[in-house]
Amino acid sequence: MPQPIALVTGASRGIGRAIALELARNGFDVAANDISQGADLQKLVQDIDAMGQNALALPFDVTDLGTHGPALARIEETLGQLSTLVNNAGVGVMERGDPLDVSEASFDRCMAVNAKAQFFLCQAVARRFLAQPNDQEHPRCIVNVTSSNATAVAVPRSEYCASKAAAAMASKCFAARLGHAGIAVYDVQPGLIETPMTAPVIGSYKARAEDGLCLFPWVGQPEDVATVVVSLATGRLPYTTGHVISVDGGMLVPRF
Ligand code: NAP
């Protein structure tokens, strides 16, 4: 049987890298995307090769919608038919601050990467999935990595919150559109995860987790998110779609 094939965006580092490695550990061939063909992307491809899986470095800017079709065609030519899209690439705000002071540039950047690119990559993959015969050997799914901030307000990062809320709704829309074909779409919402993105604030995140912000008094690791994503991609949550999967140590459990 051919190996299942996944595309992971923003895979050079952090959560994306952990997801790519965990997919490979579970028998996936992986197309690893990042915005540039840097040393980190090369290293990831080597690490996946060393695990005995095929890996393809696929640098492109997810906000350049014209690159989506050629990138998906390259995966099909090189690895085979895609079974899983993990829309992970994301950016934070340019500067934390008052919503009254958010710049148009930071708003547009958050929306372009976190919401618009994610939406249109879902669309491009969904069209290909639906054009394929409905007799795939591997479960087909789309996993959108959004954020707890799709739900929970962070006032100094309002444009990020707005972009993640848009992406969360898009996940539900695609789940509703693709359900008839048995294609699952999930919205994975990480909470406080220790990655390069959160490095500047990780000290305060750890203190807040210990102080009770999360039910587990610690921050998460990229591997926690990766394990959850691979459980979804391998169909270990059968008969589920369209739902939010929070990987946040219980941060958003309502309390009083
Ligand atoms: P990260 O360490 O900053 O990694 C994000 C990756 O995405 C980087 O390799 C980045 O490449 C890449 N990327 C950015 N813009 C891109 C573009 N236009 N095209 C292709 N790749 C692009 O972030 P992370 O913490 O692992 O976060 C991964 C995802 O989880 C993001 O969507 C983030 O919003 C979400 N998330 C993270 C946390 C957390 O606590 N860490 C919490 C909730 C949600 P460059 O660096 O080269 O630009």
Boltz pocket constraint, residues with backbone or C-beta under 6 A from the ligand:
constraints:
  - pocket:
      binder: B
      contacts: [[A, 9], [A, 10], [A, 11], [A, 12], [A, 13], [A, 14], [A, 15], [A, 16], [A, 33], [A, 34], [A, 35], [A, 36], [A, 60], [A, 61], [A, 62], [A, 63], [A, 87], [A, 88], [A, 89], [A, 90], [A, 91], [A, 92], [A, 113], [A, 145], [A, 146], [A, 147], [A, 148], [A, 189], [A, 190], [A, 191], [A, 192], [A, 193], [A, 194], [A, 195], [A, 196], [A, 197], [A, 198]]
      max_distance: 6.0
